[in-house]
């Protein structure tokens, strides 16, 4: 099992943390009418990725960690959906969308790899 508080040492957590910061920066420019809509949903979902990796790594049993990683993967899929919507609504320029999408894909690969290594 992962040692206590070592979630900060996990590459996937580090990449997800940077991704969350980028999402927060990008959503600052969303229309104010989206504050309680897309902005809030996107931020909540990206934070959920981090929180589930951290919480799962602190659990006593590997099976619990796997469950939390599964939830993190679900949150990552939510982020993908919200990013597509934000791009198509014109809230995120294509260049920024592409950068965020590359980060999202890398985090997905890392999550799958960690899940596979633990199962």
Phi and psi in radians as a Rosetta constraint file:
Dihedral C 1 N 2 CA 2 C 2 CIRCULARHARMONIC -1.289 0.35
Dihedral N 2 CA 2 C 2 N 3 CIRCULARHARMONIC 2.393 0.35
Dihedral C 2 N 3 CA 3 C 3 CIRCULARHARMONIC -1.205 0.35
Dihedral N 3 CA 3 C 3 N 4 CIRCULARHARMONIC 2.722 0.35
Dihedral C 3 N 4 CA 4 C 4 CIRCULARHARMONIC -0.947 0.35
Dihedral N 4 CA 4 C 4 N 5 CIRCULARHARMONIC 2.398 0.35
Dihedral C 4 N 5 CA 5 C 5 CIRCULARHARMONIC 1.068 0.35
Dihedral N 5 CA 5 C 5 N 6 CIRCULARHARMONIC 0.228 0.35
Dihedral C 5 N 6 CA 6 C 6 CIRCULARHARMONIC -1.453 0.35
Dihedral N 6 CA 6 C 6 N 7 CIRCULARHARMONIC -0.013 0.35
Dihedral C 6 N 7 CA 7 C 7 CIRCULARHARMONIC -0.990 0.35
Dihedral N 7 CA 7 C 7 N 8 CIRCULARHARMONIC -0.527 0.35
Dihedral C 7 N 8 CA 8 C 8 CIRCULARHARMONIC -1.179 0.35
Dihedral N 8 CA 8 C 8 N 9 CIRCULARHARMONIC -0.319 0.35
Dihedral C 8 N 9 CA 9 C 9 CIRCULARHARMONIC -1.537 0.35
Dihedral N 9 CA 9 C 9 N 10 CIRCULARHARMONIC -0.222 0.35
Dihedral C 9 N 10 CA 10 C 10 CIRCULARHARMONIC -1.276 0.35
Dihedral N 10 CA 10 C 10 N 11 CIRCULARHARMONIC 2.222 0.35
Dihedral C 10 N 11 CA 11 C 11 CIRCULARHARMONIC -0.972 0.35
Dihedral N 11 CA 11 C 11 N 12 CIRCULARHARMONIC -0.724 0.35
Dihedral C 11 N 12 CA 12 C 12 CIRCULARHARMONIC -1.097 0.35
Dihedral N 12 CA 12 C 12 N 13 CIRCULARHARMONIC -0.677 0.35
Dihedral C 12 N 13 CA 13 C 13 CIRCULARHARMONIC -1.168 0.35
Dihedral N 13 CA 13 C 13 N 14 CIRCULARHARMONIC -0.763 0.35
Dihedral C 13 N 14 CA 14 C 14 CIRCULARHARMONIC -1.057 0.35
Dihedral N 14 CA 14 C 14 N 15 CIRCULARHARMONIC -0.785 0.35
Dihedral C 14 N 15 CA 15 C 15 CIRCULARHARMONIC -1.162 0.35
Dihedral N 15 CA 15 C 15 N 16 CIRCULARHARMONIC -0.689 0.35
Dihedral C 15 N 16 CA 16 C 16 CIRCULARHARMONIC -1.171 0.35
Dihedral N 16 CA 16 C 16 N 17 CIRCULARHARMONIC -0.593 0.35
Dihedral C 16 N 17 CA 17 C 17 CIRCULARHARMONIC -1.123 0.35
Dihedral N 17 CA 17 C 17 N 18 CIRCULARHARMONIC -0.827 0.35
Dihedral C 17 N 18 CA 18 C 18 CIRCULARHARMONIC -1.103 0.35
Dihedral N 18 CA 18 C 18 N 19 CIRCULARHARMONIC -0.664 0.35
Dihedral C 18 N 19 CA 19 C 19 CIRCULARHARMONIC -1.067 0.35
Dihedral N 19 CA 19 C 19 N 20 CIRCULARHARMONIC -0.773 0.35
Dihedral C 19 N 20 CA 20 C 20 CIRCULARHARMONIC -1.069 0.35
Dihedral N 20 CA 20 C 20 N 21 CIRCULARHARMONIC -0.742 0.35
Dihedral C 20 N 21 CA 21 C 21 CIRCULARHARMONIC -1.064 0.35
Dihedral N 21 CA 21 C 21 N 22 CIRCULARHARMONIC -0.748 0.35
Dihedral C 21 N 22 CA 22 C 22 CIRCULARHARMONIC -1.134 0.35
Dihedral N 22 CA 22 C 22 N 23 CIRCULARHARMONIC -0.692 0.35
Dihedral C 22 N 23 CA 23 C 23 CIRCULARHARMONIC -1.108 0.35
Dihedral N 23 CA 23 C 23 N 24 CIRCULARHARMONIC -0.764 0.35
Dihedral C 23 N 24 CA 24 C 24 CIRCULARHARMONIC -1.054 0.35
Dihedral N 24 CA 24 C 24 N 25 CIRCULARHARMONIC -0.758 0.35
Dihedral C 24 N 25 CA 25 C 25 CIRCULARHARMONIC -1.113 0.35
Dihedral N 25 CA 25 C 25 N 26 CIRCULARHARMONIC -0.768 0.35
Dihedral C 25 N 26 CA 26 C 26 CIRCULARHARMONIC -1.137 0.35
Dihedral N 26 CA 26 C 26 N 27 CIRCULARHARMONIC -0.677 0.35
Dihedral C 26 N 27 CA 27 C 27 CIRCULARHARMONIC -1.333 0.35
Dihedral N 27 CA 27 C 27 N 28 CIRCULARHARMONIC -0.197 0.35
Dihedral C 27 N 28 CA 28 C 28 CIRCULARHARMONIC -1.049 0.35
Dihedral N 28 CA 28 C 28 N 29 CIRCULARHARMONIC -0.480 0.35
Dihedral C 28 N 29 CA 29 C 29 CIRCULARHARMONIC -1.640 0.35
Dihedral N 29 CA 29 C 29 N 30 CIRCULARHARMONIC 0.035 0.35
Dihedral C 29 N 30 CA 30 C 30 CIRCULARHARMONIC -1.170 0.35
Dihedral N 30 CA 30 C 30 N 31 CIRCULARHARMONIC 2.689 0.35
Dihedral C 30 N 31 CA 31 C 31 CIRCULARHARMONIC -1.013 0.35
Dihedral N 31 CA 31 C 31 N 32 CIRCULARHARMONIC 2.548 0.35
Dihedral C 31 N 32 CA 32 C 32 CIRCULARHARMONIC -1.072 0.35
Dihedral N 32 CA 32 C 32 N 33 CIRCULARHARMONIC -0.434 0.35
Dihedral C 32 N 33 CA 33 C 33 CIRCULARHARMONIC -1.169 0.35
Dihedral N 33 CA 33 C 33 N 34 CIRCULARHARMONIC -0.270 0.35
Dihedral C 33 N 34 CA 34 C 34 CIRCULARHARMONIC -1.682 0.35
Dihedral N 34 CA 34 C 34 N 35 CIRCULARHARMONIC 0.032 0.35
Dihedral C 34 N 35 CA 35 C 35 CIRCULARHARMONIC -0.925 0.35
Dihedral N 35 CA 35 C 35 N 36 CIRCULARHARMONIC -0.768 0.35
Dihedral C 35 N 36 CA 36 C 36 CIRCULARHARMONIC -1.720 0.35
Dihedral N 36 CA 36 C 36 N 37 CIRCULARHARMONIC 0.144 0.35
Dihedral C 36 N 37 CA 37 C 37 CIRCULARHARMONIC -1.978 0.35
Dihedral N 37 CA 37 C 37 N 38 CIRCULARHARMONIC -1.907 0.35
Dihedral C 37 N 38 CA 38 C 38 CIRCULARHARMONIC -1.083 0.35
Dihedral N 38 CA 38 C 38 N 39 CIRCULARHARMONIC -0.696 0.35
Dihedral C 38 N 39 CA 39 C 39 CIRCULARHARMONIC -1.026 0.35
Dihedral N 39 CA 39 C 39 N 40 CIRCULARHARMONIC -0.898 0.35
Dihedral C 39 N 40 CA 40 C 40 CIRCULARHARMONIC -1.101 0.35
Dihedral N 40 CA 40 C 40 N 41 CIRCULARHARMONIC -0.778 0.35
Dihedral C 40 N 41 CA 41 C 41 CIRCULARHARMONIC -1.125 0.35
Dihedral N 41 CA 41 C 41 N 42 CIRCULARHARMONIC -0.760 0.35
Dihedral C 41 N 42 CA 42 C 42 CIRCULARHARMONIC -1.135 0.35
Dihedral N 42 CA 42 C 42 N 43 CIRCULARHARMONIC -0.783 0.35
Dihedral C 42 N 43 CA 43 C 43 CIRCULARHARMONIC -1.128 0.35
Dihedral N 43 CA 43 C 43 N 44 CIRCULARHARMONIC -0.735 0.35
Dihedral C 43 N 44 CA 44 C 44 CIRCULARHARMONIC -1.074 0.35
Dihedral N 44 CA 44 C 44 N 45 CIRCULARHARMONIC -0.778 0.35
Dihedral C 44 N 45 CA 45 C 45 CIRCULARHARMONIC -1.148 0.35
Dihedral N 45 CA 45 C 45 N 46 CIRCULARHARMONIC -0.717 0.35
Dihedral C 45 N 46 CA 46 C 46 CIRCULARHARMONIC -1.220 0.35
Dihedral N 46 CA 46 C 46 N 47 CIRCULARHARMONIC -0.612 0.35
Dihedral C 46 N 47 CA 47 C 47 CIRCULARHARMONIC -1.206 0.35
Dihedral N 47 CA 47 C 47 N 48 CIRCULARHARMONIC -0.586 0.35
Dihedral C 47 N 48 CA 48 C 48 CIRCULARHARMONIC -1.048 0.35
Dihedral N 48 CA 48 C 48 N 49 CIRCULARHARMONIC -0.613 0.35
Dihedral C 48 N 49 CA 49 C 49 CIRCULARHARMONIC -1.038 0.35
Dihedral N 49 CA 49 C 49 N 50 CIRCULARHARMONIC -0.908 0.35
Dihedral C 49 N 50 CA 50 C 50 CIRCULARHARMONIC -1.058 0.35
Dihedral N 50 CA 50 C 50 N 51 CIRCULARHARMONIC -0.832 0.35
Dihedral C 50 N 51 CA 51 C 51 CIRCULARHARMONIC -1.108 0.35
Dihedral N 51 CA 51 C 51 N 52 CIRCULARHARMONIC -0.676 0.35
Dihedral C 51 N 52 CA 52 C 52 CIRCULARHARMONIC -1.263 0.35
Dihedral N 52 CA 52 C 52 N 53 CIRCULARHARMONIC -0.618 0.35
Dihedral C 52 N 53 CA 53 C 53 CIRCULARHARMONIC -1.110 0.35
Dihedral N 53 CA 53 C 53 N 54 CIRCULARHARMONIC -0.810 0.35
Dihedral C 53 N 54 CA 54 C 54 CIRCULARHARMONIC -1.125 0.35
Dihedral N 54 CA 54 C 54 N 55 CIRCULARHARMONIC -0.871 0.35
Dihedral C 54 N 55 CA 55 C 55 CIRCULARHARMONIC -1.107 0.35
Dihedral N 55 CA 55 C 55 N 56 CIRCULARHARMONIC -0.762 0.35
Dihedral C 55 N 56 CA 56 C 56 CIRCULARHARMONIC -1.075 0.35
Dihedral N 56 CA 56 C 56 N 57 CIRCULARHARMONIC -0.653 0.35
Dihedral C 56 N 57 CA 57 C 57 CIRCULARHARMONIC -1.195 0.35
Dihedral N 57 CA 57 C 57 N 58 CIRCULARHARMONIC -0.348 0.35
Dihedral C 57 N 58 CA 58 C 58 CIRCULARHARMONIC -1.588 0.35
Dihedral N 58 CA 58 C 58 N 59 CIRCULARHARMONIC -0.098 0.35
Dihedral C 58 N 59 CA 59 C 59 CIRCULARHARMONIC -1.285 0.35
Dihedral N 59 CA 59 C 59 N 60 CIRCULARHARMONIC 2.759 0.35
Dihedral C 59 N 60 CA 60 C 60 CIRCULARHARMONIC -1.295 0.35
Dihedral N 60 CA 60 C 60 N 61 CIRCULARHARMONIC -0.515 0.35
Dihedral C 60 N 61 CA 61 C 61 CIRCULARHARMONIC -2.115 0.35
Dihedral N 61 CA 61 C 61 N 62 CIRCULARHARMONIC 2.512 0.35
Dihedral C 61 N 62 CA 62 C 62 CIRCULARHARMONIC -1.010 0.35
Dihedral N 62 CA 62 C 62 N 63 CIRCULARHARMONIC -0.664 0.35
Dihedral C 62 N 63 CA 63 C 63 CIRCULARHARMONIC -1.028 0.35
Dihedral N 63 CA 63 C 63 N 64 CIRCULARHARMONIC -0.673 0.35
Dihedral C 63 N 64 CA 64 C 64 CIRCULARHARMONIC -1.170 0.35
Dihedral N 64 CA 64 C 64 N 65 CIRCULARHARMONIC -0.741 0.35
Dihedral C 64 N 65 CA 65 C 65 CIRCULARHARMONIC -1.033 0.35
Dihedral N 65 CA 65 C 65 N 66 CIRCULARHARMONIC -0.757 0.35
Dihedral C 65 N 66 CA 66 C 66 CIRCULARHARMONIC -1.049 0.35
Dihedral N 66 CA 66 C 66 N 67 CIRCULARHARMONIC -0.690 0.35
Dihedral C 66 N 67 CA 67 C 67 CIRCULARHARMONIC -1.104 0.35
Dihedral N 67 CA 67 C 67 N 68 CIRCULARHARMONIC -0.756 0.35
Dihedral C 67 N 68 CA 68 C 68 CIRCULARHARMONIC -1.176 0.35
Dihedral N 68 CA 68 C 68 N 69 CIRCULARHARMONIC -0.621 0.35
Dihedral C 68 N 69 CA 69 C 69 CIRCULARHARMONIC -1.139 0.35
Dihedral N 69 CA 69 C 69 N 70 CIRCULARHARMONIC -0.626 0.35
Dihedral C 69 N 70 CA 70 C 70 CIRCULARHARMONIC -1.119 0.35
Dihedral N 70 CA 70 C 70 N 71 CIRCULARHARMONIC -0.708 0.35
Dihedral C 70 N 71 CA 71 C 71 CIRCULARHARMONIC -1.142 0.35
Dihedral N 71 CA 71 C 71 N 72 CIRCULARHARMONIC -0.705 0.35
Dihedral C 71 N 72 CA 72 C 72 CIRCULARHARMONIC -1.065 0.35
Dihedral N 72 CA 72 C 72 N 73 CIRCULARHARMONIC -0.690 0.35
Dihedral C 72 N 73 CA 73 C 73 CIRCULARHARMONIC -1.134 0.35
Dihedral N 73 CA 73 C 73 N 74 CIRCULARHARMONIC -0.660 0.35
Dihedral C 73 N 74 CA 74 C 74 CIRCULARHARMONIC -1.118 0.35
Dihedral N 74 CA 74 C 74 N 75 CIRCULARHARMONIC -0.718 0.35
Dihedral C 74 N 75 CA 75 C 75 CIRCULARHARMONIC -1.128 0.35
Dihedral N 75 CA 75 C 75 N 76 CIRCULARHARMONIC -0.621 0.35
Dihedral C 75 N 76 CA 76 C 76 CIRCULARHARMONIC -1.116 0.35
Dihedral N 76 CA 76 C 76 N 77 CIRCULARHARMONIC -0.654 0.35
Dihedral C 76 N 77 CA 77 C 77 CIRCULARHARMONIC -1.154 0.35
Dihedral N 77 CA 77 C 77 N 78 CIRCULARHARMONIC -0.650 0.35
Dihedral C 77 N 78 CA 78 C 78 CIRCULARHARMONIC -1.057 0.35
Dihedral N 78 CA 78 C 78 N 79 CIRCULARHARMONIC -0.790 0.35
Dihedral C 78 N 79 CA 79 C 79 CIRCULARHARMONIC -1.024 0.35
Dihedral N 79 CA 79 C 79 N 80 CIRCULARHARMONIC -0.739 0.35
Dihedral C 79 N 80 CA 80 C 80 CIRCULARHARMONIC -1.012 0.35
Dihedral N 80 CA 80 C 80 N 81 CIRCULARHARMONIC -0.801 0.35
Dihedral C 80 N 81 CA 81 C 81 CIRCULARHARMONIC -1.065 0.35
Dihedral N 81 CA 81 C 81 N 82 CIRCULARHARMONIC -0.819 0.35
Dihedral C 81 N 82 CA 82 C 82 CIRCULARHARMONIC -1.160 0.35
Dihedral N 82 CA 82 C 82 N 83 CIRCULARHARMONIC -0.646 0.35
Dihedral C 82 N 83 CA 83 C 83 CIRCULARHARMONIC -1.141 0.35
Dihedral N 83 CA 83 C 83 N 84 CIRCULARHARMONIC -0.725 0.35
Dihedral C 83 N 84 CA 84 C 84 CIRCULARHARMONIC -1.063 0.35
Dihedral N 84 CA 84 C 84 N 85 CIRCULARHARMONIC -0.771 0.35
Dihedral C 84 N 85 CA 85 C 85 CIRCULARHARMONIC -1.091 0.35
Dihedral N 85 CA 85 C 85 N 86 CIRCULARHARMONIC -0.792 0.35
Dihedral C 85 N 86 CA 86 C 86 CIRCULARHARMONIC -1.094 0.35
Dihedral N 86 CA 86 C 86 N 87 CIRCULARHARMONIC -0.709 0.35
Dihedral C 86 N 87 CA 87 C 87 CIRCULARHARMONIC -1.109 0.35
Dihedral N 87 CA 87 C 87 N 88 CIRCULARHARMONIC -0.844 0.35
Dihedral C 87 N 88 CA 88 C 88 CIRCULARHARMONIC -1.197 0.35
Dihedral N 88 CA 88 C 88 N 89 CIRCULARHARMONIC -0.389 0.35
Dihedral C 88 N 89 CA 89 C 89 CIRCULARHARMONIC -1.500 0.35
Dihedral N 89 CA 89 C 89 N 90 CIRCULARHARMONIC -0.087 0.35
Dihedral C 89 N 90 CA 90 C 90 CIRCULARHARMONIC 1.461 0.35
Dihedral N 90 CA 90 C 90 N 91 CIRCULARHARMONIC 0.276 0.35
Dihedral C 90 N 91 CA 91 C 91 CIRCULARHARMONIC -1.461 0.35
Dihedral N 91 CA 91 C 91 N 92 CIRCULARHARMONIC -0.420 0.35
Dihedral C 91 N 92 CA 92 C 92 CIRCULARHARMONIC -2.179 0.35
Dihedral N 92 CA 92 C 92 N 93 CIRCULARHARMONIC 2.133 0.35
Dihedral C 92 N 93 CA 93 C 93 CIRCULARHARMONIC -1.114 0.35
Dihedral N 93 CA 93 C 93 N 94 CIRCULARHARMONIC 2.668 0.35
Dihedral C 93 N 94 CA 94 C 94 CIRCULARHARMONIC -0.954 0.35
Dihedral N 94 CA 94 C 94 N 95 CIRCULARHARMONIC -0.713 0.35
Dihedral C 94 N 95 CA 95 C 95 CIRCULARHARMONIC -1.067 0.35
Dihedral N 95 CA 95 C 95 N 96 CIRCULARHARMONIC -0.819 0.35
Dihedral C 95 N 96 CA 96 C 96 CIRCULARHARMONIC -1.195 0.35
Dihedral N 96 CA 96 C 96 N 97 CIRCULARHARMONIC -0.677 0.35
Dihedral C 96 N 97 CA 97 C 97 CIRCULARHARMONIC -1.029 0.35
Dihedral N 97 CA 97 C 97 N 98 CIRCULARHARMONIC -0.804 0.35
Dihedral C 97 N 98 CA 98 C 98 CIRCULARHARMONIC -1.053 0.35
Dihedral N 98 CA 98 C 98 N 99 CIRCULARHARMONIC -0.715 0.35
Dihedral C 98 N 99 CA 99 C 99 CIRCULARHARMONIC -1.124 0.35
Dihedral N 99 CA 99 C 99 N 100 CIRCULARHARMONIC -0.805 0.35
Dihedral C 99 N 100 CA 100 C 100 CIRCULARHARMONIC -1.123 0.35
Dihedral N 100 CA 100 C 100 N 101 CIRCULARHARMONIC -0.658 0.35
Dihedral C 100 N 101 CA 101 C 101 CIRCULARHARMONIC -1.154 0.35
Dihedral N 101 CA 101 C 101 N 102 CIRCULARHARMONIC -0.662 0.35
Dihedral C 101 N 102 CA 102 C 102 CIRCULARHARMONIC -1.120 0.35
Dihedral N 102 CA 102 C 102 N 103 CIRCULARHARMONIC -0.735 0.35
Dihedral C 102 N 103 CA 103 C 103 CIRCULARHARMONIC -1.073 0.35
Dihedral N 103 CA 103 C 103 N 104 CIRCULARHARMONIC -0.777 0.35
Dihedral C 103 N 104 CA 104 C 104 CIRCULARHARMONIC -1.072 0.35
Dihedral N 104 CA 104 C 104 N 105 CIRCULARHARMONIC -0.756 0.35
Dihedral C 104 N 105 CA 105 C 105 CIRCULARHARMONIC -1.107 0.35
Dihedral N 105 CA 105 C 105 N 106 CIRCULARHARMONIC -0.729 0.35
Dihedral C 105 N 106 CA 106 C 106 CIRCULARHARMONIC -1.113 0.35
Dihedral N 106 CA 106 C 106 N 107 CIRCULARHARMONIC -0.744 0.35
Dihedral C 106 N 107 CA 107 C 107 CIRCULARHARMONIC -1.099 0.35
Dihedral N 107 CA 107 C 107 N 108 CIRCULARHARMONIC -0.692 0.35
Dihedral C 107 N 108 CA 108 C 108 CIRCULARHARMONIC -1.044 0.35
Dihedral N 108 CA 108 C 108 N 109 CIRCULARHARMONIC -0.779 0.35
Dihedral C 108 N 109 CA 109 C 109 CIRCULARHARMONIC -1.078 0.35
Dihedral N 109 CA 109 C 109 N 110 CIRCULARHARMONIC -0.759 0.35
Dihedral C 109 N 110 CA 110 C 110 CIRCULARHARMONIC -1.157 0.35
Dihedral N 110 CA 110 C 110 N 111 CIRCULARHARMONIC -0.715 0.35
Dihedral C 110 N 111 CA 111 C 111 CIRCULARHARMONIC -1.085 0.35
Dihedral N 111 CA 111 C 111 N 112 CIRCULARHARMONIC -0.792 0.35
Dihedral C 111 N 112 CA 112 C 112 CIRCULARHARMONIC -1.072 0.35
Dihedral N 112 CA 112 C 112 N 113 CIRCULARHARMONIC -0.726 0.35
Dihedral C 112 N 113 CA 113 C 113 CIRCULARHARMONIC -1.117 0.35
Dihedral N 113 CA 113 C 113 N 114 CIRCULARHARMONIC -0.761 0.35
Dihedral C 113 N 114 CA 114 C 114 CIRCULARHARMONIC -1.140 0.35
Dihedral N 114 CA 114 C 114 N 115 CIRCULARHARMONIC -0.760 0.35
Dihedral C 114 N 115 CA 115 C 115 CIRCULARHARMONIC -1.015 0.35
Dihedral N 115 CA 115 C 115 N 116 CIRCULARHARMONIC -0.833 0.35
Dihedral C 115 N 116 CA 116 C 116 CIRCULARHARMONIC -1.106 0.35
Dihedral N 116 CA 116 C 116 N 117 CIRCULARHARMONIC -0.698 0.35
Dihedral C 116 N 117 CA 117 C 117 CIRCULARHARMONIC -1.187 0.35
Dihedral N 117 CA 117 C 117 N 118 CIRCULARHARMONIC -0.450 0.35
Dihedral C 117 N 118 CA 118 C 118 CIRCULARHARMONIC -1.584 0.35
Dihedral N 118 CA 118 C 118 N 119 CIRCULARHARMONIC -0.336 0.35
